[in-house]
Amino acid sequence: MGDKSPKAKDKAKKQDTAGKSQKKAAASAKQKVSSTVEKKGK
């Protein structure tokens, strides 16, 4: 990662933010699925 230009930093920051929000969405989707499965089992 030798690219230290402001544009490269900005792009990396945006990608990191996007990755974090994607992980959050995936986690909440997983929770919804597991809670639905639990209700069906009862």
N, C-alpha and C positions, 0 to 999 in steps of 0.2 A: 504494500500500500504506500508507494512512494509519491502518489499524487496528493499534494497539499493545497491545491487551488481552492478558493472559496466555493466555486461551483461544485467541486467534488465533495467537499465537506457538507454542503447543503443537500446534495443528492443522498449521501450516506445517512444523514439525519432523517430525511423523509422516508427512506427505505426502512430505517430502524423503527420509526413511528408506525409505519404501515404494518410491519411485522408484529409489533406489540399488539396493535388493535386486532389483527387477524387472530393471534393466539387467544386473546380475550374472547373474541366471538366464538372460536372453536370450543373454548372451555365452557362458555355459557350454553352452547348448543349441546355439548356432552351432558351437562347437568340436567337440561330439560329432558333429554332422551332417557337418562337413568331414572329420573323421578317419575316419568311416565311408565316405565317398565315396572317400577316398584308398585305403583298404584294398581296396575293390571294383575300383579301377582297376589294382591290381598283379596 
